């Protein structure tokens, strides 16, 4: 959790709020790959990439 706090403080201090949507999208794609890899949806998810 220290990493997320440090990342937030960096974005707040340097006014880099445009990074937030990119980080959120990358996290969501990572979660989709991790949780979708072991399910029946895996073949459909992998066709997206």
PDB file of N, CA, C and O in Angstrom:
ATOM      1  N   UNK A   1       0.809  -1.196   0.000  1.00  0.00           N
ATOM      2  CA  UNK A   1       0.000   0.000   0.000  1.00  0.00           C
ATOM      3  C   UNK A   1       0.855   1.264   0.000  1.00  0.00           C
ATOM      4  O   UNK A   1       0.384   2.333  -0.390  1.00  0.00           O
ATOM      5  N   UNK A   2       2.091   1.148   0.430  1.00  0.00           N
ATOM      6  CA  UNK A   2       2.968   2.314   0.407  1.00  0.00           C
ATOM      7  C   UNK A   2       3.215   2.784  -1.019  1.00  0.00           C
ATOM      8  O   UNK A   2       3.356   3.981  -1.269  1.00  0.00           O
ATOM      9  N   UNK A   3       3.267   1.835  -1.957  1.00  0.00           N
ATOM     10  CA  UNK A   3       3.483   2.194  -3.348  1.00  0.00           C
ATOM     11  C   UNK A   3       2.326   3.050  -3.872  1.00  0.00           C
ATOM     12  O   UNK A   3       2.550   4.054  -4.549  1.00  0.00           O
ATOM     13  N   UNK A   4       1.100   2.654  -3.559  1.00  0.00           N
ATOM     14  CA  UNK A   4      -0.053   3.422  -4.030  1.00  0.00           C
ATOM     15  C   UNK A   4      -0.095   4.808  -3.390  1.00  0.00           C
ATOM     16  O   UNK A   4      -0.440   5.793  -4.043  1.00  0.00           O
ATOM     17  N   UNK A   5       0.255   4.873  -2.118  1.00  0.00           N
ATOM     18  CA  UNK A   5       0.281   6.170  -1.443  1.00  0.00           C
ATOM     19  C   UNK A   5       1.354   7.071  -2.050  1.00  0.00           C
ATOM     20  O   UNK A   5       1.123   8.257  -2.285  1.00  0.00           O
ATOM     21  N   UNK A   6       2.520   6.498  -2.298  1.00  0.00           N
ATOM     22  CA  UNK A   6       3.597   7.281  -2.913  1.00  0.00           C
ATOM     23  C   UNK A   6       3.228   7.732  -4.326  1.00  0.00           C
ATOM     24  O   UNK A   6       3.540   8.851  -4.733  1.00  0.00           O
ATOM     25  N   UNK A   7       2.572   6.859  -5.056  1.00  0.00           N
ATOM     26  CA  UNK A   7       2.139   7.217  -6.411  1.00  0.00           C
ATOM     27  C   UNK A   7       1.125   8.360  -6.370  1.00  0.00           C
ATOM     28  O   UNK A   7       1.192   9.292  -7.171  1.00  0.00           O
ATOM     29  N   UNK A   8       0.192   8.275  -5.432  1.00  0.00           N
ATOM     30  CA  UNK A   8      -0.803   9.344  -5.301  1.00  0.00           C
ATOM     31  C   UNK A   8      -0.150  10.664  -4.910  1.00  0.00           C
ATOM     32  O   UNK A   8      -0.488  11.714  -5.457  1.00  0.00           O
ATOM     33  N   UNK A   9       0.784  10.611  -3.967  1.00  0.00           N
ATOM     34  CA  UNK A   9       1.470  11.836  -3.551  1.00  0.00           C
ATOM     35  C   UNK A   9       2.295  12.428  -4.688  1.00  0.00           C
ATOM     36  O   UNK A   9       2.375  13.649  -4.824  1.00  0.00           O
ATOM     37  N   UNK A  10       2.904  11.580  -5.500  1.00  0.00           N
ATOM     38  CA  UNK A  10       3.651  12.065  -6.663  1.00  0.00           C
ATOM     39  C   UNK A  10       2.725  12.780  -7.633  1.00  0.00           C
ATOM     40  O   UNK A  10       3.029  13.880  -8.096  1.00  0.00           O
ATOM     41  N   UNK A  11       1.580  12.145  -7.944  1.00  0.00           N
ATOM     42  CA  UNK A  11       0.654  12.765  -8.894  1.00  0.00           C
ATOM     43  C   UNK A  11       0.089  14.063  -8.334  1.00  0.00           C
ATOM     44  O   UNK A  11      -0.107  15.024  -9.078  1.00  0.00           O
ATOM     45  N   UNK A  12      -0.173  14.103  -7.037  1.00  0.00           N
ATOM     46  CA  UNK A  12      -0.727  15.300  -6.415  1.00  0.00           C
ATOM     47  C   UNK A  12       0.281  16.439  -6.388  1.00  0.00           C
ATOM     48  O   UNK A  12      -0.065  17.588  -6.662  1.00  0.00           O
ATOM     49  N   UNK A  13       1.522  16.122  -6.060  1.00  0.00           N
ATOM     50  CA  UNK A  13       2.543  17.163  -5.942  1.00  0.00           C
ATOM     51  C   UNK A  13       2.956  17.715  -7.298  1.00  0.00           C
ATOM     52  O   UNK A  13       3.150  18.921  -7.445  1.00  0.00           O
ATOM     53  N   UNK A  14       3.091  16.848  -8.281  1.00  0.00           N
ATOM     54  CA  UNK A  14       3.575  17.271  -9.594  1.00  0.00           C
ATOM     55  C   UNK A  14       2.448  17.598 -10.576  1.00  0.00           C
ATOM     56  O   UNK A  14       2.706  17.909 -11.739  1.00  0.00           O
ATOM     57  N   UNK A  15       1.204  17.529 -10.107  1.00  0.00           N
ATOM     58  CA  UNK A  15       0.026  17.817 -10.946  1.00  0.00           C
ATOM     59  C   UNK A  15      -0.022  16.915 -12.182  1.00  0.00           C
ATOM     60  O   UNK A  15      -0.268  17.386 -13.292  1.00  0.00           O
ATOM     61  N   UNK A  16       0.211  15.641 -11.984  1.00  0.00           N
ATOM     62  CA  UNK A  16       0.193  14.669 -13.079  1.00  0.00           C
ATOM     63  C   UNK A  16      -1.072  13.813 -13.004  1.00  0.00           C
ATOM     64  O   UNK A  16      -0.995  12.587 -13.082  1.00  0.00           O
ATOM     65  N   UNK A  17      -2.216  14.440 -12.857  1.00  0.00           N
ATOM     66  CA  UNK A  17      -3.466  13.697 -12.710  1.00  0.00           C
ATOM     67  C   UNK A  17      -3.873  12.984 -13.989  1.00  0.00           C
ATOM     68  O   UNK A  17      -4.751  12.121 -13.954  1.00  0.00           O
ATOM     69  N   UNK A  18      -3.259  13.322 -15.113  1.00  0.00           N
ATOM     70  CA  UNK A  18      -3.576  12.637 -16.362  1.00  0.00           C
ATOM     71  C   UNK A  18      -3.062  11.200 -16.331  1.00  0.00           C
ATOM     72  O   UNK A  18      -3.464  10.388 -17.165  1.00  0.00           O
ATOM     73  N   UNK A  19      -2.183  10.873 -15.387  1.00  0.00           N
ATOM     74  CA  UNK A  19      -1.694   9.499 -15.270  1.00  0.00           C
ATOM     75  C   UNK A  19      -2.734   8.562 -14.658  1.00  0.00           C
ATOM     76  O   UNK A  19      -2.693   7.355 -14.898  1.00  0.00           O
ATOM     77  N   UNK A  20      -3.659   9.099 -13.876  1.00  0.00           N
ATOM     78  CA  UNK A  20      -4.636   8.269 -13.165  1.00  0.00           C
ATOM     79  C   UNK A  20      -5.474   7.394 -14.097  1.00  0.00           C
ATOM     80  O   UNK A  20      -5.591   6.199 -13.827  1.00  0.00           O
ATOM     81  N   UNK A  21      -6.068   7.916 -15.181  1.00  0.00           N
ATOM     82  CA  UNK A  21      -6.852   7.034 -16.055  1.00  0.00           C
ATOM     83  C   UNK A  21      -6.015   5.930 -16.701  1.00  0.00           C
ATOM     84  O   UNK A  21      -6.492   4.810 -16.884  1.00  0.00           O
ATOM     85  N   UNK A  22      -4.784   6.245 -17.039  1.00  0.00           N
ATOM     86  CA  UNK A  22      -3.928   5.216 -17.653  1.00  0.00           C
ATOM     87  C   UNK A  22      -3.601   4.124 -16.646  1.00  0.00           C
ATOM     88  O   UNK A  22      -3.590   2.944 -16.998  1.00  0.00           O
ATOM     89  N   UNK A  23      -3.337   4.492 -15.414  1.00  0.00           N
ATOM     90  CA  UNK A  23      -3.026   3.506 -14.392  1.00  0.00           C
ATOM     91  C   UNK A  23      -4.248   2.636 -14.107  1.00  0.00           C
ATOM     92  O   UNK A  23      -4.121   1.423 -13.934  1.00  0.00           O
ATOM     93  N   UNK A  24      -5.415   3.243 -14.057  1.00  0.00           N
ATOM     94  CA  UNK A  24      -6.644   2.489 -13.801  1.00  0.00           C
ATOM     95  C   UNK A  24      -6.914   1.498 -14.922  1.00  0.00           C
ATOM     96  O   UNK A  24      -7.279   0.353 -14.655  1.00  0.00           O
ATOM     97  N   UNK A  25      -6.743   1.914 -16.164  1.00  0.00           N
ATOM     98  CA  UNK A  25      -6.962   1.011 -17.304  1.00  0.00           C
ATOM     99  C   UNK A  25      -5.971  -0.144 -17.269  1.00  0.00           C
ATOM    100  O   UNK A  25      -6.352  -1.290 -17.513  1.00  0.00           O
ATOM    101  N   UNK A  26      -4.713   0.137 -16.972  1.00  0.00           N
ATOM    102  CA  UNK A  26      -3.721  -0.940 -16.895  1.00  0.00           C
ATOM    103  C   UNK A  26      -4.049  -1.918 -15.777  1.00  0.00           C
ATOM    104  O   UNK A  26      -3.909  -3.128 -15.957  1.00  0.00           O
ATOM    105  N   UNK A  27      -4.484  -1.417 -14.627  1.00  0.00           N
ATOM    106  CA  UNK A  27      -4.868  -2.296 -13.528  1.00  0.00           C
ATOM    107  C   UNK A  27      -6.072  -3.159 -13.888  1.00  0.00           C
ATOM    108  O   UNK A  27      -6.102  -4.349 -13.573  1.00  0.00           O
ATOM    109  N   UNK A  28      -7.060  -2.565 -14.545  1.00  0.00           N
ATOM    110  CA  UNK A  28      -8.244  -3.334 -14.943  1.00  0.00           C
ATOM    111  C   UNK A  28      -7.893  -4.411 -15.965  1.00  0.00           C
ATOM    112  O   UNK A  28      -8.409  -5.526 -15.890  1.00  0.00           O
ATOM    113  N   UNK A  29      -7.030  -4.091 -16.909  1.00  0.00           N
ATOM    114  CA  UNK A  29      -6.619  -5.101 -17.896  1.00  0.00           C
ATOM    115  C   UNK A  29      -5.833  -6.221 -17.230  1.00  0.00           C
ATOM    116  O   UNK A  29      -5.989  -7.388 -17.590  1.00  0.00           O
ATOM    117  N   UNK A  30      -4.993  -5.879 -16.265  1.00  0.00           N
ATOM    118  CA  UNK A  30      -4.247  -6.895 -15.529  1.00  0.00           C
ATOM    119  C   UNK A  30      -5.169  -7.807 -14.747  1.00  0.00           C
ATOM    120  O   UNK A  30      -4.989  -9.025 -14.744  1.00  0.00           O
ATOM    121  N   UNK A  31      -6.165  -7.220 -14.080  1.00  0.00           N
ATOM    122  CA  UNK A  31      -7.127  -8.033 -13.334  1.00  0.00           C
ATOM    123  C   UNK A  31      -7.939  -8.926 -14.263  1.00  0.00           C
ATOM    124  O   UNK A  31      -8.238 -10.070 -13.923  1.00  0.00           O
ATOM    125  N   UNK A  32      -8.291  -8.413 -15.420  1.00  0.00           N
ATOM    126  CA  UNK A  32      -9.039  -9.210 -16.390  1.00  0.00           C
ATOM    127  C   UNK A  32      -8.228 -10.416 -16.843  1.00  0.00           C
ATOM    128  O   UNK A  32      -8.766 -11.516 -16.968  1.00  0.00           O
ATOM    129  N   UNK A  33      -6.963 -10.220 -17.084  1.00  0.00           N
ATOM    130  CA  UNK A  33      -6.110 -11.329 -17.519  1.00  0.00           C
ATOM    131  C   UNK A  33      -5.907 -12.335 -16.385  1.00  0.00           C
ATOM    132  O   UNK A  33      -5.970 -13.543 -16.612  1.00  0.00           O
ATOM    133  N   UNK A  34      -5.664 -11.847 -15.169  1.00  0.00           N
ATOM    134  CA  UNK A  34      -5.408 -12.750 -14.039  1.00  0.00           C
ATOM    135  C   UNK A  34      -6.644 -13.566 -13.695  1.00  0.00           C
ATOM    136  O   UNK A  34      -6.560 -14.787 -13.560  1.00  0.00           O
ATOM    137  N   UNK A  35      -7.783 -12.912 -13.553  1.00  0.00           N
ATOM    138  CA  UNK A  35      -8.985 -13.632 -13.137  1.00  0.00           C
ATOM    139  C   UNK A  35      -9.662 -14.352 -14.294  1.00  0.00           C
ATOM    140  O   UNK A  35     -10.385 -15.324 -14.074  1.00  0.00           O
ATOM    141  N   UNK A  36      -9.447 -13.901 -15.500  1.00  0.00           N
ATOM    142  CA  UNK A  36     -10.056 -14.557 -16.657  1.00  0.00           C
ATOM    143  C   UNK A  36      -9.225 -15.708 -17.186  1.00  0.00           C
ATOM    144  O   UNK A  36      -9.709 -16.492 -18.003  1.00  0.00           O
ATOM    145  N   UNK A  37      -7.982 -15.827 -16.737  1.00  0.00           N
ATOM    146  CA  UNK A  37      -7.095 -16.877 -17.234  1.00  0.00           C
ATOM    147  C   UNK A  37      -7.507 -18.268 -16.818  1.00  0.00           C
ATOM    148  O   UNK A  37      -7.261 -19.225 -17.552  1.00  0.00           O
ATOM    149  N   UNK A  38      -8.120 -18.405 -15.676  1.00  0.00           N
ATOM    150  CA  UNK A  38      -8.495 -19.726 -15.186  1.00  0.00           C
ATOM    151  C   UNK A  38      -9.959 -20.040 -15.353  1.00  0.00           C
ATOM    152  O   UNK A  38     -10.442 -21.026 -14.797  1.00  0.00           O
ATOM    153  N   UNK A  39     -10.672 -19.241 -16.093  1.00  0.00           N
ATOM    154  CA  UNK A  39     -12.112 -19.468 -16.226  1.00  0.00           C
ATOM    155  C   UNK A  39     -12.462 -19.935 -17.637  1.00  0.00           C
ATOM    156  O   UNK A  39     -11.597 -20.067 -18.503  1.00  0.00           O
ATOM    157  N   UNK A  40     -13.729 -20.176 -17.838  1.00  0.00           N
ATOM    158  CA  UNK A  40     -14.210 -20.601 -19.152  1.00  0.00           C
ATOM    159  C   UNK A  40     -14.200 -19.444 -20.148  1.00  0.00           C
ATOM    160  O   UNK A  40     -14.341 -19.661 -21.352  1.00  0.00           O
ATOM    161  N   UNK A  41     -14.036 -18.234 -19.662  1.00  0.00           N
ATOM    162  CA  UNK A  41     -14.008 -17.057 -20.543  1.00  0.00           C
ATOM    163  C   UNK A  41     -12.636 -16.800 -21.143  1.00  0.00           C
ATOM    164  O   UNK A  41     -12.487 -15.904 -21.974  1.00  0.00           O
ATOM    165  N   UNK A  42     -11.642 -17.562 -20.744  1.00  0.00           N
ATOM    166  CA  UNK A  42     -10.269 -17.319 -21.187  1.00  0.00           C
ATOM    167  C   UNK A  42     -10.116 -17.259 -22.709  1.00  0.00           C
ATOM    168  O   UNK A  42      -9.457 -16.345 -23.203  1.00  0.00           O
ATOM    169  N   UNK A  43     -10.692 -18.185 -23.469  1.00  0.00           N
ATOM    170  CA  UNK A  43     -10.521 -18.081 -24.928  1.00  0.00           C
ATOM    171  C   UNK A  43     -11.089 -16.789 -25.517  1.00  0.00           C
ATOM    172  O   UNK A  43     -10.558 -16.264 -26.495  1.00  0.00           O
ATOM    173  N   UNK A  44     -12.153 -16.286 -24.929  1.00  0.00           N
ATOM    174  CA  UNK A  44     -12.758 -15.052 -25.436  1.00  0.00           C
ATOM    175  C   UNK A  44     -11.947 -13.828 -25.045  1.00  0.00           C
ATOM    176  O   UNK A  44     -11.859 -12.863 -25.805  1.00  0.00           O
ATOM    177  N   UNK A  45     -11.359 -13.871 -23.865  1.00  0.00           N
ATOM    178  CA  UNK A  45     -10.534 -12.744 -23.404  1.00  0.00           C
ATOM    179  C   UNK A  45      -9.251 -12.660 -24.238  1.00  0.00           C
ATOM    180  O   UNK A  45      -8.828 -11.568 -24.620  1.00  0.00           O
ATOM    181  N   UNK A  46      -8.640 -13.799 -24.514  1.00  0.00           N
ATOM    182  CA  UNK A  46      -7.383 -13.785 -25.238  1.00  0.00           C
ATOM    183  C   UNK A  46      -7.550 -13.351 -26.695  1.00  0.00           C
ATOM    184  O   UNK A  46      -6.587 -12.904 -27.318  1.00  0.00           O
ATOM    185  N   UNK A  47      -8.756 -13.478 -27.241  1.00  0.00           N
ATOM    186  CA  UNK A  47      -8.966 -13.000 -28.607  1.00  0.00           C
ATOM    187  C   UNK A  47      -8.979 -11.471 -28.670  1.00  0.00           C
ATOM    188  O   UNK A  47      -8.777 -10.894 -29.739  1.00  0.00           O
ATOM    189  N   UNK A  48      -9.216 -10.810 -27.527  1.00  0.00           N
ATOM    190  CA  UNK A  48      -9.199  -9.347 -27.496  1.00  0.00           C
ATOM    191  C   UNK A  48      -7.787  -8.805 -27.649  1.00  0.00           C
ATOM    192  O   UNK A  48      -7.595  -7.688 -28.130  1.00  0.00           O
ATOM    193  N   UNK A  49      -6.797  -9.593 -27.241  1.00  0.00           N
ATOM    194  CA  UNK A  49      -5.420  -9.140 -27.282  1.00  0.00           C
ATOM    195  C   UNK A  49      -4.713  -9.794 -28.423  1.00  0.00           C
ATOM    196  O   UNK A  49      -3.527  -9.545 -28.638  1.00  0.00           O
TER     197      UNK A  49
END
